[in-house]
């Protein structure tokens, strides 16, 4: 018995030291469960987790958004601490005068064939990126020509405070110029032309809005991917100025979802654009879990992060709270169909029926996605029969899918580590409340 207790204590202390090293090195990605794996006596670990060292453990953080101190545990008890922190949630609903607005127009749409089917909307990633230079007016026109319900585009800030549409913080990949957008004036950026034909100019957000303000586009909505490279308040102010400069028949806050990657940008959005719906963009479910308790906050998640047991758990939580869910970037028919299948038997409007899980699919090729939707419905209606796949071919496809998902998770962990080191992925516990102040 003494030997076992000594072994348990030693193993646990090693685990905690390991977590502390990761925390001090800013290497903590909140993507492992080292304590749970290493400790053979979880009941003993339950008490150890109340200390500061255990709070650095990612598996602890993923289930407890606020860290109770050891003094709180000993004075109020485990149950009392849980109730206390439930009352002191990250988002104080009573103190928040206005909740984040919802975006009902972004929800999955009923099929024209069978209203009980909820099909994720087609969202063109950076416009029709598969056929045109990304984030250009040609790509946006091509997206609507392909039948897209919505357009996703990215926002950066020029040196003179103009909100421009670009995915990258530099001009190198798309324009062949080795310079940062943040170091260039709009006058200079307006002279750039894409390397890809047809050689297109970089648009401002204002240009994009002026085009969208045409009455024939009133039903088209937008996901703005607000990048992390600029100061959050400066970028939100520039976006706000662009909204104010163009008036459409439908208010912009009823057509645009602001996509934010971290807590700082979410708060800046609430401060400067409080009437707009918000969505947390992420590829890491453990990081996204931190934002689940924010009322009405939508999610824009990488599709492969939702595959597997952790993804299913996250989907169930989103379904329970009926939150907006968009997925990116889905370019393969296999994964497009996977997104469609998540909504089978679910619909927001029918009483007693669970909400749709996936509301929109962000893809480089919206035409292909809509073709997949049509083919899927043909199979559901018995109009066509899918050819049976041989056992060897089926096994090959499954292995390919598994390898693709595993490779993705490795990349995500590396990306998350880099962003944590850079200080880009922060938490609401550092700011207490996501409100308008």
C-alpha positions as a printed Julia matrix, in Angstrom:
437×3 Matrix{Float64}:
   0.0    0.0     0.0
   2.8    2.42    0.92
   4.65   1.49   -2.25
   1.59   2.17   -4.37
   0.94   5.54   -2.67
   4.59   6.55   -3.16
   4.4    5.55   -6.81
   1.18   7.49   -7.26
   2.6   10.61   -5.62
   5.82  10.47   -7.64
   4.03   9.94  -10.93
   1.62  12.78  -10.24
   4.38  15.21   -9.28
   6.26  14.33  -12.45
   3.1   14.99  -14.47
   2.56  18.34  -12.78
   6.18  19.34  -13.32
   5.82  18.43  -16.97
   2.77  20.68  -17.29
   4.57  23.52  -15.48
   7.5   23.32  -17.88
   5.09  23.53  -20.83
   3.3   26.5   -19.28
   6.52  28.42  -18.57
   7.78  27.78  -22.08
   4.48  29.08  -23.51
   4.31  25.68  -25.11
   0.98  24.82  -23.62
  -1.41  24.04  -26.44
  -4.28  22.76  -24.29
  -4.32  19.7   -26.49
  -3.1   16.86  -24.29
  -4.28  15.01  -21.22
  -0.94  14.22  -19.64
  -2.19  14.14  -16.05
  -5.04  11.75  -16.8
  -2.72   9.46  -18.69
   0.11   9.45  -16.18
  -1.7    9.27  -12.86
  -2.82   5.74  -11.82
  -4.91   7.06   -8.93
  -7.39   9.58  -10.32
  -9.1   10.11   -6.98
  -5.83  11.39   -5.57
  -5.3   13.5    -8.66
  -8.71  15.11   -8.23
  -7.43  16.94   -5.15
  -4.03  17.71   -6.63
  -5.75  19.38   -9.58
  -6.98  22.19   -7.33
  -3.45  23.59   -7.02
  -1.95  26.11   -9.41
   0.3   23.51  -10.98
  -2.6   21.28  -11.96
  -4.47  24.24  -13.35
  -1.77  24.49  -16.0
  -2.79  21.07  -17.25
  -4.64  21.31  -20.55
  -7.08  18.52  -19.71
  -8.02  20.42  -16.55
  -8.47  23.68  -18.44
 -10.66  22.08  -21.07
 -13.26  21.19  -18.43
 -12.87  24.14  -16.02
 -12.79  27.56  -17.65
 -11.98  29.3   -14.36
  -9.32  28.0   -12.0
 -10.39  27.48   -8.37
  -7.63  28.03   -5.85
  -6.66  25.51   -3.18
  -8.01  27.9    -0.53
 -11.4   27.97   -2.21
 -11.56  24.19   -2.3
 -10.68  23.79    1.36
 -12.98  26.56    2.59
 -16.1   25.83    0.56
 -15.66  22.25   -0.56
 -15.66  20.85   -4.05
 -19.43  21.27   -4.51
 -19.38  24.8    -3.15
 -16.56  25.79   -5.48
 -18.38  24.41   -8.51
 -21.51  26.38   -7.6
 -19.47  29.52   -6.93
 -17.77  29.41  -10.29
 -21.03  28.63  -12.02
 -22.4   31.86  -10.57
 -19.25  33.71  -11.6
 -19.28  32.46  -15.18
 -17.16  34.13  -17.81
 -20.25  35.73  -19.26
 -22.46  37.43  -16.68
 -25.83  37.3   -18.43
 -27.51  39.69  -15.99
 -24.76  42.28  -16.3
 -24.79  42.19  -20.08
 -27.42  44.65  -21.31
 -27.59  43.16  -24.79
 -26.62  39.63  -25.76
 -24.74  38.87  -28.95
 -27.32  38.95  -31.75
 -28.19  35.72  -33.52
 -27.99  35.21  -37.29
 -31.13  33.26  -38.27
 -30.46  33.98  -41.95
 -27.25  31.93  -41.69
 -28.98  28.77  -40.44
 -29.21  25.58  -42.51
 -32.01  25.84  -45.05
 -34.9   23.44  -45.68
 -34.56  21.4   -48.84
 -36.91  22.41  -51.64
 -37.67  18.71  -52.15
 -38.29  17.8   -48.54
 -38.53  20.59  -45.93
 -37.66  18.13  -43.15
 -34.13  17.98  -44.56
 -31.84  20.78  -43.44
 -29.05  21.41  -45.94
 -25.98  23.45  -44.95
 -25.73  26.64  -46.95
 -23.07  27.01  -49.65
 -20.47  29.59  -48.58
 -17.81  30.56  -51.13
 -14.34  30.55  -49.51
 -12.6   33.81  -50.5
 -15.11  33.88  -53.34
 -15.05  31.15  -55.98
 -11.38  30.52  -55.21
 -11.23  27.36  -57.31
 -11.76  29.37  -60.5
 -10.68  32.95  -59.82
  -7.98  34.83  -57.88
  -9.03  34.69  -54.24
 -10.6   37.65  -52.46
 -11.14  39.62  -55.66
 -14.29  41.04  -57.2
 -14.04  38.43  -59.97
 -14.06  35.68  -57.33
 -17.08  37.2   -55.59
 -19.0   37.51  -58.85
 -18.07  33.94  -59.71
 -19.32  32.75  -56.32
 -22.78  34.14  -56.92
 -22.75  32.81  -60.46
 -22.13  29.34  -59.0
 -25.19  29.65  -56.77
 -23.55  30.43  -53.42
 -25.77  31.53  -50.57
 -22.96  33.46  -48.9
 -19.38  34.65  -49.33
 -16.48  34.3   -46.91
 -13.65  36.82  -47.15
 -10.68  37.97  -45.06
  -9.86  41.41  -43.67
  -6.53  43.11  -42.99
  -5.56  46.7   -42.26
  -3.38  48.92  -44.46
  -0.79  51.32  -43.06
  -3.21  54.23  -43.39
  -6.12  52.45  -41.7
  -8.08  51.07  -44.65
  -9.78  47.67  -44.3
  -8.7   45.57  -47.31
  -9.6   42.03  -48.36
  -6.68  39.63  -48.19
  -6.07  36.29  -46.51
  -2.32  36.7   -46.11
  -0.66  39.48  -44.11
   1.86  39.85  -46.96
   1.58  40.44  -50.72
   4.03  37.69  -51.68
   1.79  34.71  -52.53
  -1.01  36.47  -54.39
   0.72  39.56  -55.8
   4.4   38.6   -55.99
   5.59  41.53  -53.87
   7.65  40.94  -50.74
   5.9   43.41  -48.45
   3.47  43.42  -45.54
   0.01  44.88  -46.05
   0.32  46.69  -42.72
   3.35  48.56  -44.1
   1.68  49.68  -47.33
  -0.72  52.55  -47.95
  -4.0   51.98  -49.75
  -2.73  54.13  -52.62
   0.08  51.62  -53.15
  -2.06  48.52  -52.54
  -4.59  49.71  -55.14
  -1.9   49.34  -57.83
  -1.36  45.64  -57.09
  -2.6   42.96  -59.49
  -2.86  39.25  -58.76
  -0.39  36.81  -60.24
  -3.28  34.53  -61.19
  -5.33  35.39  -64.24
  -7.38  37.39  -64.76
  -5.04  39.81  -63.04
  -7.32  41.41  -60.46
  -6.91  44.28  -58.03
  -7.1   44.0   -54.26
 -10.48  45.36  -53.15
 -11.25  47.36  -50.05
 -14.02  46.19  -47.76
 -15.84  49.35  -48.85
 -15.66  48.25  -52.51
 -17.05  44.84  -51.64
 -19.93  46.37  -49.66
 -20.79  48.79  -52.47
 -21.13  45.82  -54.82
 -23.2   43.85  -52.29
 -25.52  46.81  -51.72
 -27.15  46.24  -55.11
 -30.81  45.24  -54.58
 -30.41  41.96  -56.49
 -27.91  40.78  -53.85
 -30.02  41.58  -50.77
 -30.3   37.91  -49.78
 -26.56  37.26  -49.99
 -24.82  37.28  -46.63
 -21.15  37.37  -45.62
 -18.69  35.81  -43.2
 -15.83  38.2   -42.43
 -12.7   36.37  -41.31
 -11.01  39.05  -39.22
  -7.32  38.22  -39.12
  -5.09  38.38  -36.05
  -2.19  40.37  -37.51
  -3.5   43.85  -36.72
  -4.52  45.62  -33.54
  -8.07  44.45  -32.77
  -9.47  47.89  -31.96
  -7.85  49.57  -34.97
  -9.14  46.88  -37.33
 -12.67  46.92  -35.88
 -12.79  50.71  -36.21
 -11.75  50.45  -39.86
 -14.43  47.81  -40.48
 -16.99  50.01  -38.74
 -16.05  52.97  -40.95
 -16.51  50.8   -44.04
 -19.98  49.76  -42.87
 -20.92  53.38  -42.24
 -19.68  54.46  -45.67
 -22.08  52.21  -47.6
 -25.81  51.9   -46.99
 -27.82  48.96  -48.28
 -31.53  48.14  -48.26
 -30.84  45.45  -45.65
 -28.72  46.6   -42.66
 -25.24  45.1   -42.63
 -25.75  43.6   -39.18
 -28.48  41.46  -40.74
 -26.18  40.22  -43.49
 -22.72  39.9   -41.98
 -21.25  37.55  -39.37
 -17.99  38.77  -37.81
 -15.56  35.89  -37.45
 -12.98  36.33  -34.67
 -10.14  34.0   -33.72
  -9.53  35.01  -30.1
 -10.91  36.76  -27.05
  -9.32  40.14  -27.8
 -10.99  40.39  -31.19
 -14.34  39.17  -29.85
 -14.26  41.9   -27.25
 -13.22  44.53  -29.77
 -16.12  43.46  -31.99
 -18.57  43.82  -29.1
 -17.13  47.21  -28.27
 -17.24  48.73  -31.76
 -19.89  46.66  -33.57
 -22.29  45.49  -30.83
 -25.25  44.79  -33.13
 -23.41  42.27  -35.32
 -23.55  38.47  -34.88
 -20.22  36.91  -33.91
 -18.6   33.55  -34.61
 -15.44  32.12  -33.09
 -13.11  30.8   -35.82
 -10.9   27.89  -34.83
  -9.36  24.57  -35.75
  -8.76  23.54  -32.12
 -11.75  22.2   -30.2
  -9.96  22.51  -26.88
  -9.47  26.21  -27.5
 -13.02  26.6   -28.82
 -14.4   24.84  -25.74
 -13.42  27.91  -23.76
 -16.0   29.98  -25.68
 -18.92  27.56  -25.47
 -20.49  29.42  -22.55
 -20.75  32.72  -24.4
 -24.47  33.2   -25.14
 -25.37  33.27  -28.85
 -21.75  33.06  -30.0
 -21.55  31.06  -33.23
 -18.67  28.83  -34.3
 -16.74  28.58  -37.56
 -14.65  25.43  -37.21
 -12.36  23.42  -39.44
 -14.38  20.45  -40.65
 -11.72  17.84  -39.87
 -11.61  18.97  -36.24
 -15.19  17.69  -35.93
 -14.36  14.17  -37.11
 -13.94  11.57  -34.36
 -15.11  11.27  -30.72
 -14.02  14.76  -29.56
 -15.79  16.27  -32.54
 -18.98  14.33  -31.84
 -18.98  15.55  -28.24
 -18.52  19.14  -29.37
 -21.3   18.78  -31.94
 -23.67  17.48  -29.27
 -22.96  20.52  -27.1
 -23.58  22.89  -30.0
 -26.78  21.03  -30.83
 -27.96  21.32  -27.23
 -27.44  25.09  -27.21
 -28.66  25.6   -30.8
 -25.64  27.65  -31.86
 -24.64  28.6   -35.37
 -22.0   26.26  -36.81
 -20.08  26.81  -40.03
 -17.3   24.51  -41.27
 -14.2   25.24  -43.35
 -12.62  24.46  -45.8
 -14.52  21.54  -47.35
 -13.39  20.74  -50.89
 -13.71  16.96  -51.19
 -17.09  15.38  -52.03
 -16.58  12.81  -49.25
 -16.38  15.51  -46.57
 -19.1   17.62  -48.16
 -21.44  14.65  -47.86
 -20.25  14.11  -44.28
 -21.43  17.65  -43.46
 -24.81  17.06  -45.08
 -25.33  13.78  -43.2
 -24.85  15.48  -39.83
 -28.21  17.21  -40.34
 -30.31  14.16  -41.19
 -33.5   14.15  -39.14
 -32.76  17.54  -37.59
 -34.53  20.85  -38.11
 -34.79  24.07  -36.15
 -38.38  24.9   -36.95
 -40.18  21.66  -36.02
 -41.29  21.38  -32.36
 -39.49  18.68  -30.45
 -36.91  18.16  -33.19
 -33.21  18.64  -32.52
 -31.57  21.61  -34.24
 -29.47  21.21  -37.36
 -25.83  20.67  -36.56
 -24.03  22.25  -39.51
 -25.47  25.46  -40.91
 -22.96  26.28  -43.63
 -20.15  24.67  -45.61
 -17.3   26.99  -46.59
 -15.7   25.69  -49.78
 -13.41  26.81  -52.6
 -15.85  25.23  -55.07
 -19.48  26.1   -54.22
 -20.69  24.64  -57.52
 -19.25  21.23  -56.61
 -20.83  21.4   -53.15
 -24.27  22.17  -54.59
 -23.84  19.26  -57.03
 -23.04  16.98  -54.07
 -26.2   18.21  -52.31
 -28.29  17.43  -55.38
 -26.75  13.98  -55.82
 -27.22  13.24  -52.13
 -30.91  14.11  -52.35
 -31.29  12.01  -55.5
 -30.01   9.03  -53.51
 -32.29   9.85  -50.58
 -35.27  10.0   -52.94
 -34.32   6.74  -54.65
 -33.75   8.4   -58.02
 -30.23   7.02  -58.29
 -28.41   4.15  -56.63
 -24.84   4.65  -55.52
 -22.47   2.07  -57.04
 -21.19  -0.36  -54.45
 -17.54   0.04  -53.58
 -15.29  -3.0   -53.41
 -13.9   -4.05  -50.03
 -10.32  -3.16  -50.98
 -11.33   0.23  -52.37
 -13.45   0.97  -49.32
 -10.57   0.09  -46.99
  -8.24   2.29  -49.02
 -10.63   5.25  -48.78
 -11.03   4.78  -45.02
  -7.26   4.67  -44.47
  -6.86   7.77  -46.6
  -9.5    9.61  -44.57
  -7.96   8.6   -41.23
  -4.48   9.67  -42.34
  -5.87  12.98  -43.57
  -7.54  13.69  -40.22
  -4.48  12.66  -38.19
  -2.17  14.81  -40.3
  -4.55  17.72  -39.85
  -4.5   17.37  -36.05
  -0.68  17.38  -36.03
  -0.65  20.6   -38.06
  -3.28  22.16  -35.8
  -1.27  21.4   -32.68
   1.83  22.99  -34.22
  -0.15  26.04  -35.32
  -1.76  26.39  -31.91
   1.63  26.25  -30.19
   3.02  28.96  -32.46
   0.04  31.22  -31.86
   0.24  30.69  -28.1
   3.92  31.63  -28.14
   3.03  34.74  -30.14
   0.36  35.61  -27.58
  -2.39  35.55  -30.22
  -4.61  32.89  -28.62
  -5.85  34.46  -25.4
  -8.73  33.63  -23.07
 -11.76  35.4   -21.72
 -10.66  34.68  -18.15
  -8.08  37.4   -18.71
 -10.84  39.91  -19.4
 -13.71  38.65  -17.26
 -16.61  39.63  -19.5
 -17.44  39.81  -23.19
 -19.5   42.98  -23.12
 -19.71  46.31  -24.87
 -17.46  48.3   -22.56
